[in-house]
Amino acid sequence: MWFLPMLFWCFIATFILMKIKIREEVKLLLLFALSVFSSLPLPFQLGSMCYYLLFFYLGSYIWNNKNKIIDKFASAKYLIIGWIVFLILFISLTLFREKIQVIGSVAIYEKY
């Protein structure tokens, strides 16, 4: 059930991000930075939301612009490249986040 509050916050944040009038590249860089620093212990699953918001927003953006994206990138080459980039990004961020959480929990354990 941990994912329900996280999904709620992802929907809220994505709605707000879609309304903000800044370039998509800037939004993605901010979301990437937010994802990197998502191991902070925040209440109401906001820490998990910070991590998954990048992927949630990308999925929402792709769905909303699917016709333009299909017209521009409708080839097996781009599909394979997209999946590889997604997997590398997801795996590397997950490993980084877990490493930060382990370091944080060791520091808390040594404190007490």
C-alpha positions in Angstrom: 0.0 0.0 0.0 3.1 2.3 0.1 2.5 3.2 -3.6 -0.9 4.7 -3.2 0.2 8.0 -1.5 3.2 8.1 -3.9 0.9 7.8 -6.9 -1.4 10.5 -5.5 1.6 12.9 -5.2 2.8 11.9 -8.7 -0.5 12.7 -10.2 -0.6 16.1 -8.4 3.0 17.0 -9.3 2.6 15.9 -12.9 -0.6 18.0 -13.2 1.3 21.0 -11.9 4.3 20.4 -14.1 2.1 20.2 -17.2 0.7 23.6 -16.4 4.0 25.3 -15.8 5.3 27.1 -18.9 9.0 26.3 -18.9 11.0 24.2 -21.5 10.7 20.5 -21.2 14.4 20.1 -21.0 14.5 22.2 -17.9 11.7 20.2 -16.3 13.5 16.9 -17.1 16.7 18.2 -15.6 14.9 19.3 -12.4 13.1 16.0 -12.2 16.4 14.1 -12.6 18.0 16.2 -9.8 15.0 15.6 -7.7 15.2 11.8 -8.4 18.9 11.8 -7.4 18.2 13.5 -4.0 15.1 11.4 -3.3 16.5 9.4 -0.5 15.6 12.1 2.0 13.2 10.8 4.6 10.0 12.8 3.8 6.5 12.0 5.1 3.5 10.8 3.2 5.7 8.9 0.6 7.0 12.2 -0.8 10.5 10.7 -0.9 9.3 7.9 -3.1 7.3 10.4 -5.2 10.5 12.4 -5.8 12.2 9.3 -7.2 9.3 8.0 -9.3 8.1 11.4 -10.6 10.7 11.5 -13.4 9.4 8.2 -14.8 5.8 9.1 -14.1 6.2 12.5 -15.8 8.0 10.9 -18.8 5.2 8.4 -19.3 2.6 11.1 -19.0 4.4 13.3 -21.5 4.8 10.5 -24.0 1.2 9.5 -23.7 0.0 13.1 -24.2 2.2 13.6 -27.2 2.1 10.1 -28.6 1.0 11.2 -32.1 3.9 13.6 -32.5 6.4 11.1 -31.0 5.2 8.2 -33.2 5.4 10.4 -36.3 8.9 11.5 -35.5 10.4 8.3 -33.9 8.4 5.4 -35.4 11.3 3.1 -36.0 12.8 0.1 -34.3 16.1 1.9 -33.8 14.5 4.7 -31.7 12.4 2.2 -29.8 15.4 0.1 -28.8 17.5 3.2 -27.9 14.6 4.5 -25.8 14.3 1.2 -23.9 18.0 1.0 -23.3 18.2 4.6 -22.0 15.2 3.9 -19.8 16.7 0.7 -18.3 20.1 2.4 -17.8 18.5 5.4 -16.1 16.2 3.4 -14.0 18.8 0.8 -12.8 21.5 3.4 -12.1 19.2 5.7 -10.2 17.8 2.8 -8.2 21.3 1.6 -7.3 22.4 5.1 -6.4 19.3 5.7 -4.2 19.8 2.4 -2.4 23.4 3.2 -1.7 22.5 6.6 -0.3 19.8 5.0 1.9 22.3 2.4 3.2 24.9 5.1 4.0 22.1 7.1 5.8 20.9 4.2 7.8 24.5 3.3 8.8 25.1 6.9 9.9 21.9 6.9 12.0 22.8 3.5 13.5 26.3 4.7 14.5 24.8 7.9 16.0 22.8 5.8 18.5 
